[in-house]
Amino acid sequence: MAGPRYGRALVKVSGEALAGDQEFGFDAATMKTIAEDLIAAAKAGTGIAVVVGGGNIFRGRQIAGIGLSRVDADAIGRLATVMNAIALAGQINALGHPAVALSAEPVPEALDVYTVRHALAHLAAGKIVVLGGGIGVPLLTTDTTATMRAVELGCDVVLKGTNVDGIYSADPKRDPTAVRFDRLTADEAIARDLKVMDTAAFALARENRLPIIVFWRRRVGAGGRGPMHRGHRLTAPVTFPRIPPRNLQEAYPMAASPTFDLGDLTRRMQSSIASFKHELGTLRTGRASPNLLDPIQVEAYGQSMHINQVATVSVPEPRLLSVQVWDRAMVGPVEKAIRESSLGLNPQTEGQVIRLRIPELTQDRRKDMVKVAHKYAEGARVAIRHIRRDGMDILKAKEKDHSMSEDENVRAADQVQKETDKHIAEIDQLLAQKEKEIMTV
């Protein structure tokens, strides 16, 4: 039985791609086509994560002459990628497939903060995960971000779209003598100083033996709808004998005869519940929970890290969090990150231990938290319904090709509906418990 070529893939989408033929902003037709491509790949059974650039909103040359440092310019660029992540995830959701935007640059009012655990939970629930904010620090490109996230999330391949039909020794639009390569190693790309990706991305791919496939994203209206065209592979030093795909859908062929697996649908629903539980755990209720600190990132060792990567968080009392920082030099940065967060906590430091007394919430703040909990619950319900739809689509296909009897089909559909009802009821129960917890003074 034919299956997807890769179990999980990281797709790098440039900001310029989202603009289509426009100089800046978003092109509606292009956005829709990109979203449809990603959905087609996800429906073929592959986990899809996406890293977006920000060139359609902000480019470095815009600030030339106004005195901004590279660090400040990179901060603006990261915020541009956050906006693109929200827009692309919204377009995917609007087309009926679950997607979530996560950001390494904390913007908690707009989207959740990226963590590996969050992203993996969403991927396990069948969502397309769109990543913005780079890795939260300056001086690194979104190409490096894409390669790094692919390694973190256990992706089998990085797919990078370009505006030319492959990898060249120079820009073929400017240099007619440019030589086109069908296949390269990361070492060769670094030695030739090829500009298709930056050196840091190549090096990371080489160290982790991660293949990169470069494909030509044709603009909508330029000779047809198919935006993914003629893939060309850039590999690590090992040999990958597979033929590169001509388009993204070809990389993820649908099985000729889809298999109905109630257990798989149930596991996906359970993953959605687990993700919902984690989201509820990040809501402040007046009681201490280690999950409260998940959105906070600390500037540590030249990069942005989550608190649980530099300290141990525990709950010695119902309204007290204890943060045991491992490295004495990191106590100041951790304390600063907590003070500057939106949690409203006042750290008290003794040596390498930071204590956080959880204050009582005001009534208005409690009502705001309930609204957020309801938002999370609706997102979880939508994810469950999408999983149900996937199961029903398989049953319809089996009914059409007569590979399942009518009675078997009816029984299977009834089982899917029962699982759907059970998991939505669990979401409602968890929401009611959380609402009671939040509103209890």
N, C-alpha and C positions, 0 to 999 in steps of 0.2 A: 504494500500500500504506500503510495506517495505521501510524503509528509513535508513539513517545512525544512528548508535547508539549514537554518540556524534556530536554536532554541530561544535565544534572546539577542537582540541587536540594539545598538546605539546609533541613531540617525542624527547627523549634524546638519542643521538647516540654517543657512546664513540669513541675516536680516534682510540683505538685498533680495534674496529669493522671495520673501514675503511681499516686497514692494512690486513685484512683477515688472512691468515696463515703466513704472513711475520712478522718479528720482528718490522720493522719500515716502514714508507712510505704508499703508497696506493696500494691496490690490485684491478686491473681493473674490474675483474668479480664481486667481492664483492661490489664495489662502484656502479656498474650497478644494481645489485640486490636490494641494499638498495634504490636506486633512484626509481626503478620500484615499490617497495613496497609503498613508499611515494606517488607516482603518483596514484597508484591504490586506496589508501585511499582518496586522494583529489578528484579523479573522482567520488567517491561514494557520494560526496556532503559535505564533512567535510573540514573545514578550517584547514590547517596543518602548524604548526610552528615547527621548529627543532632547538634544542640546541646541538652543537657539542663539544666534548672534543678535547684534543690535544695530547693524549698519543702515537699516531703513529709518532709524530714528536719530542716531547720533554717529558721526564719524570724526575721527581725530582732527582732520584738517579744518573742521568747523571752528576749532578753538585756537587755531594758529594766530599768534599775535596778541592774544588777550591776557597772556601771563599765567594761564593755568599750568600747574605741574602735571607730570605724567600720572602721578597718583590720583590727583583730582579728576583728570580726564578719564582715567580708567573707572573711577567710581561712577561717573555719569554713564559711561558705556555699560556698566553692569546693570544700572537701573533701566537702561533701554532694553536689555535682554529680559529683565523681569516683565516689562510691559508686553514684549513679544510672547513670552511664555503664557501669560494670562490670555492674550488674544488667540493664540493657536489652540490652547486647551479648550477655550470657549467655542471655537469653531468646530472642533472634534465632537464636543458634547452636543452642539446644535445639530449635528448630523446623526445623532442617535447612538454614539459609541462613548462609553465612559472614559473620561480623561481627567487628569489632575495636574495642576501647575505647582511646582515646588521651587523654592529659591534659596540659594546659599547666602544671598544678601537679605538679611531679615527685614521683611515688610509685613509684619503680622496682621495688619488690618486688611491686607489684600490677598495674601496667600500664605500657605504653611511653609515653614522653614525646611529645607532639605536635610534629611539624614538618610543614611543608607537603610536603616530599619524602615523608615517611612516609605521610601521608594520601593523597596523589595515587597513590602506589604501590599502596596497599590498594584505592583506588577502581578503579584500572586492572585489578586482579585480580578485580573483581566483588564485593568485600566492602562491606557497609554499615559506614560509619565513624561511631562514636558518640564525641562529643567532650565531655569533662568538664574541670573545673578553670578554667572561664572563659578568660581570656587570661593568667592567672597573676599579675594585679595587682589591687589593690583599687579601689573607687570606680567600677567599670564593671559594668553589668548583663549578664545573659546575652542580652538582646535585642541589645545592642551586640556582644557576642561572636558571636552568630549572623550578624549582618550582616557583621562583619569576616571571619569564616571563609568566608562565601559569596564574598566578593571574593577572598580569598587562593586559594581552591580553584577559581575560575573557574565558580561556579554561575550558572545562568541565572535562578534565582528563589529567594526565601525563602518558605517556607510556615510560618505561625504559627497554632497552634491557640489558641482562646480558649473561655471558658465561656459566652459569649453568641453569638447568631446574627448577628454582624457587627460593624461599627464604629459606635459611637454617640458623640454629643456629650458624654454623661455616662453613668454606670453605670445602665443601664435597670432594674436590680433595685432601685435606690434612688430614681431620678428618673423618674417616669412620663412626664415631658415630654421625655425624651431623644430626639434626632433621629438616625435611622439613615442612614448614608451607604453607597451601593453602590460608590462610586469616589472616590478622592481623590488628590491629588498629595502628595509629601512636604512641599512648602512649605505646603500647606493644613493638613496634620496638625500641623506645627510651629506655625503661626500660631494654630490653634485649641487648642493645648496638649492634644491628645488623648492619652489615657493607654494606648492599645493597645500602644505601644512608647515607649521613651524618646527624647528629642530627638537624642541622639548617634547612635542607630541610624537615625533618619529622615535625618539629615544625611549619614551615610555612604552610605545607599541613594541619596540624591539625587545626590551627587557621582559615584557610579559607575553611575548610571542602572540601578539594580537594582530590579526589581519585587518587591513583597511581596504575597502573597496571604494574607488572614486568613480562617480557616475556623472553624466551630463544631464543637468536639469534644463530641459528646453522650456522656453516661456510658453504660456498658454496662447494659442492662436498661431504659433510658429510651426505649422505643418502638422497639426493634430493635437489631441488632448494629452497623449502620453508624455508626461513630463520627465519620466525617468528613462534614460536612454544610454545604451552602450557602456556597461560597467567596465572599469579597468582596475586591476588589483595591485595594491602595494602591500607586500607581506613582510613579516618578520623573517629572520634567517632560515626558517623551516620552509619546506615545500608544501604548497596547498594546491593539489592537482585539480580542484573543481573549476569548472568554466565560470568566469564572472557573469553575473546576470545582465541582461540588456536593460532591465528596469527593476524597480523595487518589488513589484508584484511577482516577477519571475523568481526573485530570491526566496519567495515564500509561497510555493505552489500549494493550492488547496488539495486536500486528499480527494482522490477520485470518488470514493464512497465514504462519506463521513461516518464516524462511529459514534453511536449514542452511548455515553458513559455517565450514568446518574451519579456515581461516586465522584467523578471529576467535577461535575456541576456542584455537588454538595461541598467539596473541598474549596472550590472557588467562593462559594457563599460564606463558608466559615472564615476564609481569609478576609472577606469584606467585613465580617463581624469583628474580627481581631483588629483590623485597621480602625474601625469605628470606636472600639474600646480604648485604643491608644489615643485617639483624638479626644475622647471624653476625659482621659487622664490628664491632658494638658490644661484643662480648664480649672482655674483657681476657684475653690469652693469655701475657703476659710479653714480648710484642713490641709495638713502637709502631705505632699505627694512628690516623689522624685521626678515624676513626669513634668512637673511644673517648670523645671529648668531646661527641658528639652529644646525650646526655641532659642535659648541663649547661646551665642557663639563668642569664643574668647580668641583674641589675637595671641597666638602662641607659636613660637619657633618659626616665625615667618609666614604663618598661614592661619586661616580661621578654623578653629576646632570647637567641637561641642564640649560642654563641661564634663560629661562623663568620659571624655578622652584624656582629661588632665586631672580628674579628681574622682573620689568616691562620694556619692550622695546617699545619705541615709535619713531615716525618720525616727529620732530618739523619743519624741513626744508627739501627740496628735497635732499640735500647732507649731512644730519646730522642725526645720530642715538643718542637717549638718553636712557641710561640704568639706571633706578632707582632701586638701590639695597635695598632690604627690611631690611636686617640685617647689621648694620654697620661693624660687624666683617667679613662680606663676601666681602667687597669692594676690599680688597687686592687680594684675590683669584680670583675674577671675572676679575679684571684688568689684573692679570697675565695670566689667560687663554686666554684673548683676544690678549695680546701681543704675546703669544707663538703660536697662531693659524697661519694658512697659508693665512689668509686674508690680511695681510699687513696693518693693521689698527693701529693707534697711539692713545691710550686712553688718555683723559684729564679729570682728576678727580677733582670734587668740592663737598666735603662732601660725600653724598651717591649717587651722580649723576655722571655717567661716560658718557662723550660726545665723539662721534666717528665721525670725519669728513671723509667723503668718498672721497678719492682722484680720480683724473682722471685716467682711464686705458690707458696703452700704446697700440699702434696699435697691437703689437704682442700678448699682453695679451687679447685684444678683440677677436682676431682670435682664440686663445685657448678656450675662453669661448664659442664661436660659435660652435666649434667642440664638446664640452661637451654637448651643447644644442641639437645638432644633435644626439648624442649618446642617450640622454634621449628620444628624439622623436622616435628613432628606437625601443627602448625598449617598449614605449607605443604602437606603431603600432603592435609589436609582440604580446603584451597582447591582443589587440583587435582581431587580427587574431585567437589567441587561443580560445577566447570566441566564435567567429564565428564557428570555427571547432567543439566546443562542441555542439552548436546548430545544426549544420549539422549532427553530429553523432547521435543525438536524432532523427532527421527526417529520417535518414537512417534506424534506428532501427524500427521506426514506419512503414516505408514502407515495411520492411521485415516481420513484424508481422501483417501487414494489419490492423493496428489500426487507420490509417488515409488514406483517399482517395488520389488518385494520384493528383487530382486537388488541394486539400487542402495542400498536401505536396509541390507542386510547388509554391503555393501562400506563404506558410510559408517560404520556402527557399528564395524567392524573398524579403520578409520582412527582413530576417536576413541579406541579402546582402546589402539592402538599409541602414540598421542601421550601418553596418560595414563601408560602403562608407562614411556615414555622419560623423561618429566619427573619421575616419582617415583624412577626410577633415578638421575637427576641429583641429586635432593634427598639420596638415600642417599649418593651419592658425596661431595657437598659436606659432609655431616655427618661422614662418616668422615675426611675431610681435616681438618676443624676439630677433631674429637676428638683426632686425632693431634697437631695443632699445640698444642692446649691441654695435653696430657699430656706433651709432649716437654720435658724439663728442659734 
